[in-house]
Amino acid sequence: MNRTLMNRAVSRFTSGAGLAALLLSSLLMAGLAAQDKPKKKAQKRKVPAAMKPVKDVAGLPRILLIGDSISIGYTVGVRELLSGKANVHRPLTNCGPTTKGVKELEKWLGDKPWDVIHFNFGLHDLKYLGPKGQNLADPKGEGSHQQVPIVDYEKNLRTMVARLEKTGAELVWRTTTPVPPGARGRVVGDSVKYNQAAAKVMKERKIAIDDMYTFCMPRLKEIMRPANVHFTPAGSKALAKQAVAAISSALKRRAASSEK
């Protein structure tokens, strides 16, 4: 090999090696720089006010609200309206269908006494699931079925009512609110059918009924979201007032019975 070719080969080798070294150095520097950058803290999900635990004020009656997202929506309003008059608690979850209630009721009741328990199940029982459990399925779709058939719904309510009665609390059943036209995964009118099954149980057991369904029907356009079972903020406040009226009556009954 002549000198010229040898010089070219050496030049190519050294330039290649230099490039590789430069690249390696850049990668190392980038890695070190990344390590030096402060890591972003994982953002914590904001806990809804309704789901924050309540610290009891001594001497005030204890109220337990049990229910799905409708009750979650009016929980804060009930607390505000009963501020200084009662300690208002709820399970820190969406209580869902009666099947979940049967499984978790004992945990929700805890080990402290309750003065009033205001409860509901229904919208999650009557909603439709697909053949593979798909949520809010088309009620007319092949293989679609209600999450909890009405016969099982009544049976589950009886099981829970038997346990709730053992608490010694004043019980208030809150009827299931309406399914408006266009709401996904549910059928208009099914709330009426499930409410009738629930009413049978509550009347047999002489349990007070907060008829929120009847309260809602004349004012659906004012308080409900279009084609949605959920309520506007103003609607949830209206439901809170309705619930507080029922709870206040229950507290009066309890006070009267304790005086006998």
Backbone hydrogen bonds, N-H to C=O, Kabsch-Sander energy under -0.5 kcal/mol:
donor,donor_aa,acceptor,acceptor_aa,energy
6,M,2,N,-2.1
7,N,3,R,-2.5
8,R,4,T,-2.0
9,A,5,L,-2.3
10,V,6,M,-2.5
11,S,7,N,-2.5
12,R,8,R,-2.6
13,F,9,A,-2.4
14,T,10,V,-2.9
15,S,11,S,-2.6
16,G,12,R,-2.4
17,A,13,F,-2.9
18,G,14,T,-2.6
19,L,15,S,-2.4
20,A,16,G,-2.5
21,A,17,A,-2.5
22,L,18,G,-2.7
23,L,19,L,-2.7
24,L,20,A,-2.7
25,S,21,A,-2.5
26,S,22,L,-2.3
27,L,23,L,-2.3
28,L,24,L,-2.3
29,M,25,S,-2.4
30,A,26,S,-2.5
31,G,27,L,-2.2
32,L,28,L,-2.3
33,A,29,M,-2.6
34,A,30,A,-2.3
35,Q,31,G,-1.8
36,D,32,L,-1.8
37,K,33,A,-1.3
51,M,48,P,-1.6
52,K,49,A,-1.3
56,D,54,V,-0.6
58,A,56,D,-0.6
60,L,57,V,-1.8
63,I,61,P,-0.5
63,I,87,N,-3.3
64,L,116,V,-2.4
65,L,89,H,-2.6
66,I,64,L,-0.5
66,I,118,H,-2.7
72,I,68,D,-1.9
73,G,69,S,-2.0
74,Y,70,I,-1.1
75,T,71,S,-1.1
76,V,72,I,-0.6
78,V,74,Y,-2.3
79,R,75,T,-2.4
80,E,76,V,-2.5
81,L,77,G,-2.4
82,L,78,V,-1.8
83,S,80,E,-1.0
85,K,82,L,-2.6
86,A,82,L,-2.1
87,N,61,P,-3.0
88,V,86,A,-0.7
89,H,63,I,-3.1
89,H,87,N,-0.7
93,T,91,P,-1.8
95,C,67,G,-2.0
95,C,93,T,-0.7
100,K,97,P,-0.7
101,G,97,P,-1.7
102,V,98,T,-2.7
103,K,99,T,-1.3
104,E,100,K,-2.4
105,L,101,G,-2.1
108,W,104,E,-2.1
109,L,105,L,-2.3
110,G,106,E,-1.4
112,K,109,L,-0.6
115,D,62,R,-2.7
116,V,62,R,-1.6
117,I,170,E,-2.6
118,H,64,L,-2.5
119,F,117,I,-0.6
119,F,172,V,-2.6
120,N,66,I,-1.2
126,L,122,G,-2.6
127,K,123,L,-0.5
128,Y,185,G,-3.0
129,L,145,H,-3.1
130,G,134,Q,-2.1
133,G,130,G,-2.2
137,A,128,Y,-2.1
137,A,134,Q,-0.6
141,G,138,D,-2.3
144,S,141,G,-1.9
145,H,129,L,-2.2
147,Q,127,K,-2.8
148,V,125,D,-2.6
153,Y,149,P,-2.4
154,E,150,I,-2.2
155,K,151,V,-1.8
156,N,152,D,-2.8
157,L,153,Y,-2.2
158,R,154,E,-2.1
159,T,155,K,-1.8
160,M,156,N,-2.3
161,V,157,L,-3.0
162,A,158,R,-2.0
163,R,159,T,-1.3
164,L,160,M,-2.9
165,E,161,V,-2.6
166,K,162,A,-0.7
166,K,163,R,-0.6
167,T,164,L,-1.5
168,G,165,E,-1.2
169,A,164,L,-0.5
170,E,115,D,-2.9
172,V,117,I,-2.7
173,W,208,A,-3.0
174,R,119,F,-3.2
175,T,173,W,-0.6
175,T,210,D,-2.3
183,A,180,P,-1.7
186,R,183,A,-0.9
190,D,187,V,-2.1
193,K,189,G,-1.3
194,Y,190,D,-2.5
195,N,191,S,-2.6
196,Q,192,V,-2.1
197,A,193,K,-1.7
198,A,194,Y,-2.3
199,A,195,N,-2.9
200,K,196,Q,-1.6
201,V,197,A,-1.2
202,M,198,A,-2.6
203,K,199,A,-2.8
204,E,200,K,-1.6
205,R,201,V,-1.8
206,K,203,K,-0.8
207,I,202,M,-2.9
208,A,171,L,-1.0
210,D,173,W,-3.6
211,D,209,I,-0.9
212,M,210,D,-2.2
215,F,211,D,-1.6
216,C,212,M,-2.1
217,M,213,Y,-2.0
219,R,216,C,-1.9
220,L,217,M,-0.9
222,E,219,R,-0.7
223,I,219,R,-1.8
224,M,220,L,-2.6
225,R,230,H,-2.5
228,N,225,R,-1.3
232,T,223,I,-2.3
236,S,232,T,-2.7
237,K,233,P,-1.7
238,A,234,A,-1.8
239,L,235,G,-2.2
240,A,236,S,-2.1
241,K,237,K,-1.8
242,Q,238,A,-1.8
243,A,239,L,-2.8
244,V,240,A,-2.7
245,A,241,K,-2.0
246,A,242,Q,-1.6
247,I,243,A,-2.6
248,S,244,V,-3.0
249,S,245,A,-1.8
250,A,246,A,-1.8
251,L,247,I,-2.4
252,K,248,S,-1.9
253,R,249,S,-2.2
254,R,250,A,-2.3
255,A,251,L,-2.4
256,A,252,K,-2.5
257,S,253,R,-2.4
258,S,254,R,-1.8
259,E,255,A,-1.0
260,K,256,A,-0.6
260,K,257,S,-0.6
